[in-house]
Every structure is written in C-alpha cells, then in structure tokens.
C-alpha cells in the first residue's frame, strides 16, 4: 500500500492523520503531532475512529 497525499483514506488509517488549520497540509504520524511541519500551525486529528 502506497500512501498518497492526494488520496488519503482515514478509514484505513491506523496511524494518526492530521490536518493543519492554517494551511490545510495533511500529514500522518504514529505519534501525536503538535504542529504543522509545513508552517508550524495548529493541526487537528482528522482520523476519527469508527467502531
Ligand atoms: Zn500548516
């Protein structure tokens, strides 16, 4: 499986998906992301767990 930044599927994500409030950049991480790697802005976790 290849992760593509333009085709993120949060439903298959076991890692955290984060989206920047400021610039909209999305990143993935196995650990908590506190700030955007692109602009340093606040990110939010967009990978909502569904059970
Ligand atoms: Zn950003």
mmCIF file of the protein (N, C-alpha, C, O) and its ligand, coordinates in Angstrom:
data_MODEL
# 
_entry.id   MODEL 
# 
loop_
_entity.id 
_entity.type 
_entity.pdbx_number_of_molecules 
1 polymer     1 
2 non-polymer 1 
# 
_entity_poly.entity_id                      1 
_entity_poly.type                           'polypeptide(L)' 
_entity_poly.nstd_linkage                   no 
_entity_poly.nstd_monomer                   no 
_entity_poly.pdbx_seq_one_letter_code       
;(UNK)(UNK)(UNK)(UNK)(UNK)(UNK)(UNK)(UNK)(UNK)(UNK)(UNK)(UNK)(UNK)(UNK)(UNK)(UNK)
(UNK)(UNK)(UNK)(UNK)(UNK)(UNK)(UNK)(UNK)(UNK)(UNK)(UNK)(UNK)(UNK)(UNK)(UNK)(UNK)
(UNK)(UNK)(UNK)(UNK)(UNK)(UNK)(UNK)(UNK)(UNK)(UNK)(UNK)(UNK)(UNK)(UNK)(UNK)(UNK)
(UNK)(UNK)(UNK)
;
_entity_poly.pdbx_seq_one_letter_code_can   XXXXXXXXXXXXXXXXXXXXXXXXXXXXXXXXXXXXXXXXXXXXXXXXXXX 
_entity_poly.pdbx_strand_id                 A 
# 
loop_
_entity_poly_seq.entity_id 
_entity_poly_seq.num 
_entity_poly_seq.mon_id 
_entity_poly_seq.hetero 
1 1  UNK n 
1 2  UNK n 
1 3  UNK n 
1 4  UNK n 
1 5  UNK n 
1 6  UNK n 
1 7  UNK n 
1 8  UNK n 
1 9  UNK n 
1 10 UNK n 
1 11 UNK n 
1 12 UNK n 
1 13 UNK n 
1 14 UNK n 
1 15 UNK n 
1 16 UNK n 
1 17 UNK n 
1 18 UNK n 
1 19 UNK n 
1 20 UNK n 
1 21 UNK n 
1 22 UNK n 
1 23 UNK n 
1 24 UNK n 
1 25 UNK n 
1 26 UNK n 
1 27 UNK n 
1 28 UNK n 
1 29 UNK n 
1 30 UNK n 
1 31 UNK n 
1 32 UNK n 
1 33 UNK n 
1 34 UNK n 
1 35 UNK n 
1 36 UNK n 
1 37 UNK n 
1 38 UNK n 
1 39 UNK n 
1 40 UNK n 
1 41 UNK n 
1 42 UNK n 
1 43 UNK n 
1 44 UNK n 
1 45 UNK n 
1 46 UNK n 
1 47 UNK n 
1 48 UNK n 
1 49 UNK n 
1 50 UNK n 
1 51 UNK n 
# 
loop_
_struct_asym.id 
_struct_asym.entity_id 
A 1 
B 2 
# 
loop_
_chem_comp.id 
_chem_comp.type 
_chem_comp.mon_nstd_flag 
UNK 'L-peptide linking' . 
ZN  non-polymer         . 
# 
_pdbx_entity_nonpoly.entity_id   2 
_pdbx_entity_nonpoly.name        ? 
_pdbx_entity_nonpoly.comp_id     ZN 
# 
_pdbx_nonpoly_scheme.asym_id         B 
_pdbx_nonpoly_scheme.entity_id       2 
_pdbx_nonpoly_scheme.mon_id          ZN 
_pdbx_nonpoly_scheme.ndb_seq_num     1 
_pdbx_nonpoly_scheme.pdb_seq_num     101 
_pdbx_nonpoly_scheme.auth_seq_num    101 
_pdbx_nonpoly_scheme.pdb_mon_id      ZN 
_pdbx_nonpoly_scheme.auth_mon_id     ZN 
_pdbx_nonpoly_scheme.pdb_strand_id   A 
_pdbx_nonpoly_scheme.pdb_ins_code    . 
# 
loop_
_atom_site.group_PDB 
_atom_site.id 
_atom_site.type_symbol 
_atom_site.label_atom_id 
_atom_site.label_alt_id 
_atom_site.label_comp_id 
_atom_site.label_asym_id 
_atom_site.label_entity_id 
_atom_site.label_seq_id 
_atom_site.pdbx_PDB_ins_code 
_atom_site.Cartn_x 
_atom_site.Cartn_y 
_atom_site.Cartn_z 
_atom_site.occupancy 
_atom_site.B_iso_or_equiv 
_atom_site.pdbx_formal_charge 
_atom_site.auth_seq_id 
_atom_site.auth_comp_id 
_atom_site.auth_asym_id 
_atom_site.auth_atom_id 
_atom_site.pdbx_PDB_model_num 
ATOM   1   N  N  . UNK A 1 1  ? 0.835   -1.199 0.000  1.00 0.00 ? 1   UNK A N  1 
ATOM   2   C  CA . UNK A 1 1  ? 0.000   0.000  0.000  1.00 0.00 ? 1   UNK A CA 1 
ATOM   3   C  C  . UNK A 1 1  ? 0.865   1.241  0.000  1.00 0.00 ? 1   UNK A C  1 
ATOM   4   O  O  . UNK A 1 1  ? 1.795   1.371  0.796  1.00 0.00 ? 1   UNK A O  1 
ATOM   5   N  N  . UNK A 1 2  ? 0.548   2.146  -0.897 1.00 0.00 ? 2   UNK A N  1 
ATOM   6   C  CA . UNK A 1 2  ? 1.315   3.380  -1.004 1.00 0.00 ? 2   UNK A CA 1 
ATOM   7   C  C  . UNK A 1 2  ? 0.469   4.545  -0.494 1.00 0.00 ? 2   UNK A C  1 
ATOM   8   O  O  . UNK A 1 2  ? -0.664  4.749  -0.930 1.00 0.00 ? 2   UNK A O  1 
ATOM   9   N  N  . UNK A 1 3  ? 1.032   5.285  0.419  1.00 0.00 ? 3   UNK A N  1 
ATOM   10  C  CA . UNK A 1 3  ? 0.336   6.469  0.907  1.00 0.00 ? 3   UNK A CA 1 
ATOM   11  C  C  . UNK A 1 3  ? 0.506   7.604  -0.092 1.00 0.00 ? 3   UNK A C  1 
ATOM   12  O  O  . UNK A 1 3  ? 1.619   7.958  -0.483 1.00 0.00 ? 3   UNK A O  1 
ATOM   13  N  N  . UNK A 1 4  ? -0.617  8.156  -0.487 1.00 0.00 ? 4   UNK A N  1 
ATOM   14  C  CA . UNK A 1 4  ? -0.596  9.258  -1.434 1.00 0.00 ? 4   UNK A CA 1 
ATOM   15  C  C  . UNK A 1 4  ? -1.234  10.475 -0.779 1.00 0.00 ? 4   UNK A C  1 
ATOM   16  O  O  . UNK A 1 4  ? -2.352  10.399 -0.269 1.00 0.00 ? 4   UNK A O  1 
ATOM   17  N  N  . UNK A 1 5  ? -0.539  11.566 -0.794 1.00 0.00 ? 5   UNK A N  1 
ATOM   18  C  CA . UNK A 1 5  ? -1.029  12.763 -0.105 1.00 0.00 ? 5   UNK A CA 1 
ATOM   19  C  C  . UNK A 1 5  ? -2.316  13.312 -0.701 1.00 0.00 ? 5   UNK A C  1 
ATOM   20  O  O  . UNK A 1 5  ? -3.025  14.082 -0.053 1.00 0.00 ? 5   UNK A O  1 
ATOM   21  N  N  . UNK A 1 6  ? -2.615  12.921 -1.922 1.00 0.00 ? 6   UNK A N  1 
ATOM   22  C  CA . UNK A 1 6  ? -3.821  13.446 -2.553 1.00 0.00 ? 6   UNK A CA 1 
ATOM   23  C  C  . UNK A 1 6  ? -4.971  12.455 -2.459 1.00 0.00 ? 6   UNK A C  1 
ATOM   24  O  O  . UNK A 1 6  ? -6.074  12.725 -2.934 1.00 0.00 ? 6   UNK A O  1 
ATOM   25  N  N  . UNK A 1 7  ? -4.714  11.329 -1.857 1.00 0.00 ? 7   UNK A N  1 
ATOM   26  C  CA . UNK A 1 7  ? -5.754  10.307 -1.790 1.00 0.00 ? 7   UNK A CA 1 
ATOM   27  C  C  . UNK A 1 7  ? -5.737  9.630  -0.423 1.00 0.00 ? 7   UNK A C  1 
ATOM   28  O  O  . UNK A 1 7  ? -5.558  8.418  -0.308 1.00 0.00 ? 7   UNK A O  1 
ATOM   29  N  N  . UNK A 1 8  ? -5.925  10.435 0.589  1.00 0.00 ? 8   UNK A N  1 
ATOM   30  C  CA . UNK A 1 8  ? -5.910  9.887  1.936  1.00 0.00 ? 8   UNK A CA 1 
ATOM   31  C  C  . UNK A 1 8  ? -7.242  9.226  2.256  1.00 0.00 ? 8   UNK A C  1 
ATOM   32  O  O  . UNK A 1 8  ? -8.306  9.768  1.953  1.00 0.00 ? 8   UNK A O  1 
ATOM   33  N  N  . UNK A 1 9  ? -7.174  8.087  2.851  1.00 0.00 ? 9   UNK A N  1 
ATOM   34  C  CA . UNK A 1 9  ? -8.381  7.400  3.276  1.00 0.00 ? 9   UNK A CA 1 
ATOM   35  C  C  . UNK A 1 9  ? -8.323  7.176  4.782  1.00 0.00 ? 9   UNK A C  1 
ATOM   36  O  O  . UNK A 1 9  ? -7.686  6.229  5.242  1.00 0.00 ? 9   UNK A O  1 
ATOM   37  N  N  . UNK A 1 10 ? -8.974  8.027  5.543  1.00 0.00 ? 10  UNK A N  1 
ATOM   38  C  CA . UNK A 1 10 ? -8.862  7.951  7.001  1.00 0.00 ? 10  UNK A CA 1 
ATOM   39  C  C  . UNK A 1 10 ? -9.450  6.679  7.570  1.00 0.00 ? 10  UNK A C  1 
ATOM   40  O  O  . UNK A 1 10 ? -9.127  6.300  8.697  1.00 0.00 ? 10  UNK A O  1 
ATOM   41  N  N  . UNK A 1 11 ? -10.302 6.013  6.818  1.00 0.00 ? 11  UNK A N  1 
ATOM   42  C  CA . UNK A 1 11 ? -10.954 4.824  7.356  1.00 0.00 ? 11  UNK A CA 1 
ATOM   43  C  C  . UNK A 1 11 ? -10.026 3.629  7.425  1.00 0.00 ? 11  UNK A C  1 
ATOM   44  O  O  . UNK A 1 11 ? -10.291 2.669  8.149  1.00 0.00 ? 11  UNK A O  1 
ATOM   45  N  N  . UNK A 1 12 ? -8.945  3.687  6.677  1.00 0.00 ? 12  UNK A N  1 
ATOM   46  C  CA . UNK A 1 12 ? -7.991  2.594  6.723  1.00 0.00 ? 12  UNK A CA 1 
ATOM   47  C  C  . UNK A 1 12 ? -6.762  2.961  7.546  1.00 0.00 ? 12  UNK A C  1 
ATOM   48  O  O  . UNK A 1 12 ? -5.812  2.186  7.657  1.00 0.00 ? 12  UNK A O  1 
ATOM   49  N  N  . UNK A 1 13 ? -6.804  4.149  8.114  1.00 0.00 ? 13  UNK A N  1 
ATOM   50  C  CA . UNK A 1 13 ? -5.628  4.634  8.815  1.00 0.00 ? 13  UNK A CA 1 
ATOM   51  C  C  . UNK A 1 13 ? -5.518  4.033  10.199 1.00 0.00 ? 13  UNK A C  1 
ATOM   52  O  O  . UNK A 1 13 ? -6.448  4.098  11.002 1.00 0.00 ? 13  UNK A O  1 
ATOM   53  N  N  . UNK A 1 14 ? -4.402  3.466  10.453 1.00 0.00 ? 14  UNK A N  1 
ATOM   54  C  CA . UNK A 1 14 ? -4.105  3.053  11.811 1.00 0.00 ? 14  UNK A CA 1 
ATOM   55  C  C  . UNK A 1 14 ? -3.209  4.093  12.470 1.00 0.00 ? 14  UNK A C  1 
ATOM   56  O  O  . UNK A 1 14 ? -3.116  4.184  13.695 1.00 0.00 ? 14  UNK A O  1 
ATOM   57  N  N  . UNK A 1 15 ? -2.567  4.857  11.634 1.00 0.00 ? 15  UNK A N  1 
ATOM   58  C  CA . UNK A 1 15 ? -1.777  5.970  12.140 1.00 0.00 ? 15  UNK A CA 1 
ATOM   59  C  C  . UNK A 1 15 ? -2.661  7.202  12.217 1.00 0.00 ? 15  UNK A C  1 
ATOM   60  O  O  . UNK A 1 15 ? -3.760  7.246  11.665 1.00 0.00 ? 15  UNK A O  1 
ATOM   61  N  N  . UNK A 1 16 ? -2.154  8.182  12.907 1.00 0.00 ? 16  UNK A N  1 
ATOM   62  C  CA . UNK A 1 16 ? -2.902  9.425  13.026 1.00 0.00 ? 16  UNK A CA 1 
ATOM   63  C  C  . UNK A 1 16 ? -2.833  10.237 11.748 1.00 0.00 ? 16  UNK A C  1 
ATOM   64  O  O  . UNK A 1 16 ? -1.780  10.360 11.123 1.00 0.00 ? 16  UNK A O  1 
ATOM   65  N  N  . UNK A 1 17 ? -3.973  10.787 11.374 1.00 0.00 ? 17  UNK A N  1 
ATOM   66  C  CA . UNK A 1 17 ? -3.996  11.728 10.265 1.00 0.00 ? 17  UNK A CA 1 
ATOM   67  C  C  . UNK A 1 17 ? -4.246  13.110 10.848 1.00 0.00 ? 17  UNK A C  1 
ATOM   68  O  O  . UNK A 1 17 ? -5.150  13.319 11.657 1.00 0.00 ? 17  UNK A O  1 
ATOM   69  N  N  . UNK A 1 18 ? -3.432  14.024 10.416 1.00 0.00 ? 18  UNK A N  1 
ATOM   70  C  CA . UNK A 1 18 ? -3.548  15.371 10.958 1.00 0.00 ? 18  UNK A CA 1 
ATOM   71  C  C  . UNK A 1 18 ? -3.656  16.380 9.829  1.00 0.00 ? 18  UNK A C  1 
ATOM   72  O  O  . UNK A 1 18 ? -2.980  16.277 8.805  1.00 0.00 ? 18  UNK A O  1 
ATOM   73  N  N  . UNK A 1 19 ? -4.524  17.358 10.044 1.00 0.00 ? 19  UNK A N  1 
ATOM   74  C  CA . UNK A 1 19 ? -4.698  18.424 9.056  1.00 0.00 ? 19  UNK A CA 1 
ATOM   75  C  C  . UNK A 1 19 ? -4.443  19.764 9.727  1.00 0.00 ? 19  UNK A C  1 
ATOM   76  O  O  . UNK A 1 19 ? -4.924  20.034 10.828 1.00 0.00 ? 19  UNK A O  1 
ATOM   77  N  N  . UNK A 1 20 ? -3.678  20.592 9.037  1.00 0.00 ? 20  UNK A N  1 
ATOM   78  C  CA . UNK A 1 20 ? -3.316  21.903 9.577  1.00 0.00 ? 20  UNK A CA 1 
ATOM   79  C  C  . UNK A 1 20 ? -4.480  22.877 9.440  1.00 0.00 ? 20  UNK A C  1 
ATOM   80  O  O  . UNK A 1 20 ? -5.099  22.975 8.380  1.00 0.00 ? 20  UNK A O  1 
ATOM   81  N  N  . UNK A 1 21 ? -4.767  23.586 10.505 1.00 0.00 ? 21  UNK A N  1 
ATOM   82  C  CA . UNK A 1 21 ? -5.808  24.612 10.457 1.00 0.00 ? 21  UNK A CA 1 
ATOM   83  C  C  . UNK A 1 21 ? -5.419  25.746 9.526  1.00 0.00 ? 21  UNK A C  1 
ATOM   84  O  O  . UNK A 1 21 ? -6.257  26.294 8.810  1.00 0.00 ? 21  UNK A O  1 
ATOM   85  N  N  . UNK A 1 22 ? -4.142  26.090 9.542  1.00 0.00 ? 22  UNK A N  1 
ATOM   86  C  CA . UNK A 1 22 ? -3.681  27.292 8.859  1.00 0.00 ? 22  UNK A CA 1 
ATOM   87  C  C  . UNK A 1 22 ? -3.537  27.100 7.349  1.00 0.00 ? 22  UNK A C  1 
ATOM   88  O  O  . UNK A 1 22 ? -4.021  27.922 6.571  1.00 0.00 ? 22  UNK A O  1 
ATOM   89  N  N  . UNK A 1 23 ? -2.875  26.024 6.932  1.00 0.00 ? 23  UNK A N  1 
ATOM   90  C  CA . UNK A 1 23 ? -2.563  25.863 5.516  1.00 0.00 ? 23  UNK A CA 1 
ATOM   91  C  C  . UNK A 1 23 ? -3.234  24.646 4.893  1.00 0.00 ? 23  UNK A C  1 
ATOM   92  O  O  . UNK A 1 23 ? -3.178  24.463 3.677  1.00 0.00 ? 23  UNK A O  1 
ATOM   93  N  N  . UNK A 1 24 ? -3.865  23.816 5.709  1.00 0.00 ? 24  UNK A N  1 
ATOM   94  C  CA . UNK A 1 24 ? -4.570  22.664 5.179  1.00 0.00 ? 24  UNK A CA 1 
ATOM   95  C  C  . UNK A 1 24 ? -3.676  21.485 4.850  1.00 0.00 ? 24  UNK A C  1 
ATOM   96  O  O  . UNK A 1 24 ? -4.146  20.475 4.327  1.00 0.00 ? 24  UNK A O  1 
ATOM   97  N  N  . UNK A 1 25 ? -2.399  21.602 5.149  1.00 0.00 ? 25  UNK A N  1 
ATOM   98  C  CA . UNK A 1 25 ? -1.485  20.499 4.913  1.00 0.00 ? 25  UNK A CA 1 
ATOM   99  C  C  . UNK A 1 25 ? -1.879  19.283 5.743  1.00 0.00 ? 25  UNK A C  1 
ATOM   100 O  O  . UNK A 1 25 ? -2.198  19.396 6.927  1.00 0.00 ? 25  UNK A O  1 
ATOM   101 N  N  . UNK A 1 26 ? -1.850  18.118 5.098  1.00 0.00 ? 26  UNK A N  1 
ATOM   102 C  CA . UNK A 1 26 ? -2.148  16.894 5.840  1.00 0.00 ? 26  UNK A CA 1 
ATOM   103 C  C  . UNK A 1 26 ? -0.892  16.077 6.028  1.00 0.00 ? 26  UNK A C  1 
ATOM   104 O  O  . UNK A 1 26 ? -0.054  15.976 5.132  1.00 0.00 ? 26  UNK A O  1 
ATOM   105 N  N  . UNK A 1 27 ? -0.775  15.497 7.201  1.00 0.00 ? 27  UNK A N  1 
ATOM   106 C  CA . UNK A 1 27 ? 0.379   14.674 7.494  1.00 0.00 ? 27  UNK A CA 1 
ATOM   107 C  C  . UNK A 1 27 ? -0.058  13.472 8.300  1.00 0.00 ? 27  UNK A C  1 
ATOM   108 O  O  . UNK A 1 27 ? -1.112  13.487 8.935  1.00 0.00 ? 27  UNK A O  1 
ATOM   109 N  N  . UNK A 1 28 ? 0.740   12.449 8.274  1.00 0.00 ? 28  UNK A N  1 
ATOM   110 C  CA . UNK A 1 28 ? 0.443   11.276 9.088  1.00 0.00 ? 28  UNK A CA 1 
ATOM   111 C  C  . UNK A 1 28 ? 1.571   11.045 10.069 1.00 0.00 ? 28  UNK A C  1 
ATOM   112 O  O  . UNK A 1 28 ? 2.725   11.381 9.803  1.00 0.00 ? 28  UNK A O  1 
ATOM   113 N  N  . UNK A 1 29 ? 1.230   10.473 11.196 1.00 0.00 ? 29  UNK A N  1 
ATOM   114 C  CA . UNK A 1 29 ? 2.246   10.197 12.187 1.00 0.00 ? 29  UNK A CA 1 
ATOM   115 C  C  . UNK A 1 29 ? 1.780   9.071  13.092 1.00 0.00 ? 29  UNK A C  1 
ATOM   116 O  O  . UNK A 1 29 ? 0.585   8.922  13.350 1.00 0.00 ? 29  UNK A O  1 
ATOM   117 N  N  . UNK A 1 30 ? 2.715   8.293  13.562 1.00 0.00 ? 30  UNK A N  1 
ATOM   118 C  CA . UNK A 1 30 ? 2.382   7.252  14.535 1.00 0.00 ? 30  UNK A CA 1 
ATOM   119 C  C  . UNK A 1 30 ? 2.284   7.848  15.930 1.00 0.00 ? 30  UNK A C  1 
ATOM   120 O  O  . UNK A 1 30 ? 1.771   7.227  16.861 1.00 0.00 ? 30  UNK A O  1 
ATOM   121 N  N  . UNK A 1 31 ? 2.781   9.048  16.045 1.00 0.00 ? 31  UNK A N  1 
ATOM   122 C  CA . UNK A 1 31 ? 2.758   9.704  17.343 1.00 0.00 ? 31  UNK A CA 1 
ATOM   123 C  C  . UNK A 1 31 ? 1.999   11.021 17.233 1.00 0.00 ? 31  UNK A C  1 
ATOM   124 O  O  . UNK A 1 31 ? 1.658   11.466 16.137 1.00 0.00 ? 31  UNK A O  1 
ATOM   125 N  N  . UNK A 1 32 ? 1.746   11.625 18.360 1.00 0.00 ? 32  UNK A N  1 
ATOM   126 C  CA . UNK A 1 32 ? 0.984   12.871 18.366 1.00 0.00 ? 32  UNK A CA 1 
ATOM   127 C  C  . UNK A 1 32 ? 1.749   13.978 17.650 1.00 0.00 ? 32  UNK A C  1 
ATOM   128 O  O  . UNK A 1 32 ? 2.944   14.172 17.870 1.00 0.00 ? 32  UNK A O  1 
ATOM   129 N  N  . UNK A 1 33 ? 1.037   14.694 16.791 1.00 0.00 ? 33  UNK A N  1 
ATOM   130 C  CA . UNK A 1 33 ? 1.620   15.826 16.083 1.00 0.00 ? 33  UNK A CA 1 
ATOM   131 C  C  . UNK A 1 33 ? 1.094   17.107 16.715 1.00 0.00 ? 33  UNK A C  1 
ATOM   132 O  O  . UNK A 1 33 ? -0.116  17.324 16.780 1.00 0.00 ? 33  UNK A O  1 
ATOM   133 N  N  . UNK A 1 34 ? 1.986   17.934 17.169 1.00 0.00 ? 34  UNK A N  1 
ATOM   134 C  CA . UNK A 1 34 ? 1.575   19.145 17.858 1.00 0.00 ? 34  UNK A CA 1 
ATOM   135 C  C  . UNK A 1 34 ? 1.503   20.358 16.957 1.00 0.00 ? 34  UNK A C  1 
ATOM   136 O  O  . UNK A 1 34 ? 0.788   21.317 17.249 1.00 0.00 ? 34  UNK A O  1 
ATOM   137 N  N  . UNK A 1 35 ? 2.259   20.318 15.837 1.00 0.00 ? 35  UNK A N  1 
ATOM   138 C  CA . UNK A 1 35 ? 2.248   21.468 14.948 1.00 0.00 ? 35  UNK A CA 1 
ATOM   139 C  C  . UNK A 1 35 ? 2.523   21.029 13.520 1.00 0.00 ? 35  UNK A C  1 
ATOM   140 O  O  . UNK A 1 35 ? 3.099   19.969 13.274 1.00 0.00 ? 35  UNK A O  1 
ATOM   141 N  N  . UNK A 1 36 ? 2.100   21.863 12.591 1.00 0.00 ? 36  UNK A N  1 
ATOM   142 C  CA . UNK A 1 36 ? 2.254   21.570 11.175 1.00 0.00 ? 36  UNK A CA 1 
ATOM   143 C  C  . UNK A 1 36 ? 3.721   21.585 10.758 1.00 0.00 ? 36  UNK A C  1 
ATOM   144 O  O  . UNK A 1 36 ? 4.450   22.523 11.081 1.00 0.00 ? 36  UNK A O  1 
ATOM   145 N  N  . UNK A 1 37 ? 4.158   20.545 10.040 1.00 0.00 ? 37  UNK A N  1 
ATOM   146 C  CA . UNK A 1 37 ? 5.548   20.501 9.593  1.00 0.00 ? 37  UNK A CA 1 
ATOM   147 C  C  . UNK A 1 37 ? 5.833   21.515 8.492  1.00 0.00 ? 37  UNK A C  1 
ATOM   148 O  O  . UNK A 1 37 ? 6.989   21.842 8.225  1.00 0.00 ? 37  UNK A O  1 
ATOM   149 N  N  . UNK A 1 38 ? 4.781   22.010 7.858  1.00 0.00 ? 38  UNK A N  1 
ATOM   150 C  CA . UNK A 1 38 ? 4.947   22.965 6.773  1.00 0.00 ? 38  UNK A CA 1 
ATOM   151 C  C  . UNK A 1 38 ? 5.021   24.405 7.266  1.00 0.00 ? 38  UNK A C  1 
ATOM   152 O  O  . UNK A 1 38 ? 5.892   25.171 6.853  1.00 0.00 ? 38  UNK A O  1 
ATOM   153 N  N  . UNK A 1 39 ? 4.098   24.761 8.151  1.00 0.00 ? 39  UNK A N  1 
ATOM   154 C  CA . UNK A 1 39 ? 4.005   26.159 8.574  1.00 0.00 ? 39  UNK A CA 1 
ATOM   155 C  C  . UNK A 1 39 ? 4.068   26.346 10.082 1.00 0.00 ? 39  UNK A C  1 
ATOM   156 O  O  . UNK A 1 39 ? 4.146   27.474 10.571 1.00 0.00 ? 39  UNK A O  1 
ATOM   157 N  N  . UNK A 1 40 ? 4.035   25.241 10.819 1.00 0.00 ? 40  UNK A N  1 
ATOM   158 C  CA . UNK A 1 40 ? 4.132   25.349 12.269 1.00 0.00 ? 40  UNK A CA 1 
ATOM   159 C  C  . UNK A 1 40 ? 2.813   25.677 12.940 1.00 0.00 ? 40  UNK A C  1 
ATOM   160 O  O  . UNK A 1 40 ? 2.760   25.938 14.142 1.00 0.00 ? 40  UNK A O  1 
ATOM   161 N  N  . UNK A 1 41 ? 1.731   25.661 12.138 1.00 0.00 ? 41  UNK A N  1 
ATOM   162 C  CA . UNK A 1 41 ? 0.416   25.979 12.696 1.00 0.00 ? 41  UNK A CA 1 
ATOM   163 C  C  . UNK A 1 41 ? -0.173  24.821 13.469 1.00 0.00 ? 41  UNK A C  1 
ATOM   164 O  O  . UNK A 1 41 ? 0.399   23.733 13.538 1.00 0.00 ? 41  UNK A O  1 
ATOM   165 N  N  . UNK A 1 42 ? -1.321  25.081 14.043 1.00 0.00 ? 42  UNK A N  1 
ATOM   166 C  CA . UNK A 1 42 ? -2.010  24.060 14.829 1.00 0.00 ? 42  UNK A CA 1 
ATOM   167 C  C  . UNK A 1 42 ? -2.634  23.016 13.918 1.00 0.00 ? 42  UNK A C  1 
ATOM   168 O  O  . UNK A 1 42 ? -3.271  23.354 12.920 1.00 0.00 ? 42  UNK A O  1 
ATOM   169 N  N  . UNK A 1 43 ? -2.451  21.754 14.259 1.00 0.00 ? 43  UNK A N  1 
ATOM   170 C  CA . UNK A 1 43 ? -3.049  20.675 13.492 1.00 0.00 ? 43  UNK A CA 1 
ATOM   171 C  C  . UNK A 1 43 ? -4.129  19.991 14.321 1.00 0.00 ? 43  UNK A C  1 
ATOM   172 O  O  . UNK A 1 43 ? -4.129  20.034 15.551 1.00 0.00 ? 43  UNK A O  1 
ATOM   173 N  N  . UNK A 1 44 ? -5.059  19.350 13.590 1.00 0.00 ? 44  UNK A N  1 
ATOM   174 C  CA . UNK A 1 44 ? -6.063  18.570 14.290 1.00 0.00 ? 44  UNK A CA 1 
ATOM   175 C  C  . UNK A 1 44 ? -6.066  17.161 13.731 1.00 0.00 ? 44  UNK A C  1 
ATOM   176 O  O  . UNK A 1 44 ? -5.727  16.936 12.570 1.00 0.00 ? 44  UNK A O  1 
ATOM   177 N  N  . UNK A 1 45 ? -6.447  16.231 14.564 1.00 0.00 ? 45  UNK A N  1 
ATOM   178 C  CA . UNK A 1 45 ? -6.510  14.834 14.144 1.00 0.00 ? 45  UNK A CA 1 
ATOM   179 C  C  . UNK A 1 45 ? -7.804  14.624 13.361 1.00 0.00 ? 45  UNK A C  1 
ATOM   180 O  O  . UNK A 1 45 ? -8.897  14.834 13.887 1.00 0.00 ? 45  UNK A O  1 
ATOM   181 N  N  . UNK A 1 46 ? -7.672  14.209 12.106 1.00 0.00 ? 46  UNK A N  1 
ATOM   182 C  CA . UNK A 1 46 ? -8.857  14.020 11.267 1.00 0.00 ? 46  UNK A CA 1 
ATOM   183 C  C  . UNK A 1 46 ? -9.201  12.555 11.099 1.00 0.00 ? 46  UNK A C  1 
ATOM   184 O  O  . UNK A 1 46 ? -10.153 12.214 10.396 1.00 0.00 ? 46  UNK A O  1 
ATOM   185 N  N  . UNK A 1 47 ? -8.444  11.694 11.730 1.00 0.00 ? 47  UNK A N  1 
ATOM   186 C  CA . UNK A 1 47 ? -8.742  10.273 11.663 1.00 0.00 ? 47  UNK A CA 1 
ATOM   187 C  C  . UNK A 1 47 ? -9.660  9.909  12.810 1.00 0.00 ? 47  UNK A C  1 
ATOM   188 O  O  . UNK A 1 47 ? -9.214  9.637  13.925 1.00 0.00 ? 47  UNK A O  1 
ATOM   189 N  N  . UNK A 1 48 ? -10.941 9.908  12.519 1.00 0.00 ? 48  UNK A N  1 
ATOM   190 C  CA . UNK A 1 48 ? -11.927 9.615  13.546 1.00 0.00 ? 48  UNK A CA 1 
ATOM   191 C  C  . UNK A 1 48 ? -12.177 8.122  13.609 1.00 0.00 ? 48  UNK A C  1 
ATOM   192 O  O  . UNK A 1 48 ? -12.557 7.495  12.620 1.00 0.00 ? 48  UNK A O  1 
ATOM   193 N  N  . UNK A 1 49 ? -11.964 7.580  14.755 1.00 0.00 ? 49  UNK A N  1 
ATOM   194 C  CA . UNK A 1 49 ? -12.145 6.146  14.928 1.00 0.00 ? 49  UNK A CA 1 
ATOM   195 C  C  . UNK A 1 49 ? -13.621 5.772  14.799 1.00 0.00 ? 49  UNK A C  1 
ATOM   196 O  O  . UNK A 1 49 ? -14.493 6.413  15.386 1.00 0.00 ? 49  UNK A O  1 
ATOM   197 N  N  . UNK A 1 50 ? -13.882 4.720  14.019 1.00 0.00 ? 50  UNK A N  1 
ATOM   198 C  CA . UNK A 1 50 ? -15.253 4.241  13.883 1.00 0.00 ? 50  UNK A CA 1 
ATOM   199 C  C  . UNK A 1 50 ? -15.304 2.788  14.318 1.00 0.00 ? 50  UNK A C  1 
ATOM   200 O  O  . UNK A 1 50 ? -14.478 1.967  13.919 1.00 0.00 ? 50  UNK A O  1 
ATOM   201 N  N  . UNK A 1 51 ? -16.281 2.498  15.133 1.00 0.00 ? 51  UNK A N  1 
ATOM   202 C  CA . UNK A 1 51 ? -16.394 1.131  15.612 1.00 0.00 ? 51  UNK A CA 1 
ATOM   203 C  C  . UNK A 1 51 ? -17.760 0.564  15.251 1.00 0.00 ? 51  UNK A C  1 
ATOM   204 O  O  . UNK A 1 51 ? -18.055 -0.588 15.570 1.00 0.00 ? 51  UNK A O  1 
HETATM 205 ZN ZN . ZN  B 2 .  ? 0.322   24.322 8.070  1.00 0.00 ? 101 ZN  A ZN 1 
# 
